[in-house]
Amino acid sequence: MKNRLFVGLLMVVIVFVFAFNGFTQDKEFKYIGSQKCKMCHNSKKSGEQYSIWENSLHSKAFTTLASEEAKTIAQKQGIEDPQKSEKCLTCHVTGYGKAASMFEASFSQDEGVGCEACHGPGSEYKSMKVMKGITAGDLKAADYGLVMPDEAACKTCHNDKSPTFKGFDYKTFYAKIAHPIPAAK
């Protein structure tokens, strides 16, 4: 009788552990596209982050690959079409190489290096409620997939593996794309 009770309790514990572990596993965050960020991040109050990105070279990263200069560089690397080459798209398209299930219909690779290339897939942090909770310190950004990039993140693409690399000074380049939220008055 004690053995049956022990085995029964052991089974309950095992089921509980597996069930609980399933609930705490990392969620698969999905890429939604920078257009979804525009809704909240394009006003003066928010610092016009979307406009800053839209006017940056990051937003043009994919279309740049269609230029004659890019095609010439690619040809020297043995690449027929830079807009179709993994060697180029890895750094010129947000989330390139990730599973198709990680992209919502609203995402377009044409946006180049979008918001989510640096800040992580936005499916869970896109809501105003979540963003306010993160900003207030009530929610952890990482729990919702929001990444605050650093120099190491930038250097995953801005490095000597790029055929156009001419050095990378983080402070100088970060200043060109900085898009802080203005301090509340």
N, C-alpha and C positions, 0 to 999 in steps of 0.2 A: 504494500500500500504506500509506504514512504517513497519507494522507488518511482511509482507511478506519479505521485504528487510532485516529486523532484523533477522528473522528466517533463511533466505538464508545465511546471513553473519555468523550467529552462526554455521550453518552447515559446512560452509567452514572452520571456525576456528577449529571445532571439528575434521573434517577430517584431517586438517593440523597437529593438535596436535597428533592424533593417528599415522599418517604416519611418522611424525618426530620422535616420540617415538620409532617406530619400527626400525628406522635406528640407533638409539643410544643405543639400548639394547645391553647387553653384548653378544659378539660373543661366540659361543661354540668352544673352541680350542680343537684340537684333538691330541692324542698321536701318535707319528710317529716312536718311537723306537730310541735307542741310536746309531744304525748303521747310521742313517741319520746325527747324530751329528759328527760322526767320520770324515766325509769328510772335515770338516773345523777345527776340534778341535783335530787333531792328529799330527800336525807338531810342530817342535821345536819353530817356530815363535809364534804359538798360545799357547805354554806352555804344549803341549802334554796332554791335559786334558783327552782325550779319553783313552789313555794308563794308566793314573793314575787311572781312574775309573775301567778299565778292570782288573787291578791288585789289586783292592780293594775287600774287603769282600762284599760290596754292589752288585757288579756284580755277585757274587756267591750266593746271598741270596735265590733264588728259588731252585737252585740245592742243597744247604745245607739242604733243607727240605727233601731230599731223603736219607740223611745219616742215619746210624744206630742210632747215637746219637739223631738226631732230631726225629726219629721214637719212641725211648724210651721216650723222653721228652713228645711227643705228646700222647703216650699211657697213661702216668701218668695223663694227662689232659683230658682223655676220647676221644681223637681224633684218629680215625683209620688211616687216611692218611694225614700227614701234607701238602702235595702238593695239596690237594683238600679241605682243611679246611679254611673257611673264617677267623677263628681265627688266622691262620698263614699267609695266603696270603695277608691279609690287610696290613701287614708290609713287606712282602717278595716279593711282586710283584707291580711294578709301576701301579698306577691307578686302583688297584683292587676294584671291586664293582661299578665302573662307568658304564654308559650305553654303550652298544656295539657300538653305533653310534659315540662314542668319540675316537675310535681306527681305525687308518688307517691300511691297509693290511701289511704295513712294520713293524708294532709293533709285538713284541713277548714277552710273559710273561716270557720266559726262561731267559731273560736278568736280571731278579731279580729287584733290586733297581737301575733303570737306571737314566740317566740324568734328565729325565722329572719327576721323583719322587720328586726331590728337586727344579727343575727349572720350573716346569709346562709344560703342553702339548705344543709341539713345532711346530705345524702346521703353525702358523703365524709368528713366529720369526726365523724360520729355514733359511731363505734366507740371503745371504751375504749382500744384500742391507739393509734389516731391521736391522741386527746385527750391521752393520757399523753406521746406523742412531742412534741406541740406544747408542752405544759406544761414538759417537760424541756428544750425548746429544740433538740431533735433534728430536728424537722419544722417547716416554715414554714406557719403558719396559712393564708395565702393560697393555697398550693398545694392545699389541701383545701376551700377555699371559706369558711373561718372568717373573719369580719370582726370587728374590735374597733371598735365604733362611736364616733363623736366628735360634737361639737356640730353639725357640718355635717350629719351623717346625721339627727340629730333634727330639724333645721330643714327637712328636705325635706317634713315634714308640719306641724310646729309653726311656722307662719308666717302672715303676714297674708292669705294666700289663703283661709284657713279662715274661714267666717262666724262662728265662735265664738272667734276669736283675741283674747286679752286680754293679749298680751305673753308672752315666753318667756325666763326666766332659766335658762340651762342648769344652773348649779350647784344651784339650788334644786330644779328638777324631777328632775335626775339623782339627787339624794339620796333622792328618793321611790321610785325604782325600782332603786337600787343593789343589786347581788347578788353581791358578791365571794366568792371561794373563801377560806375561813378559812385563815390561816397554819398551816402544819404545826407541831406541838408537839414 
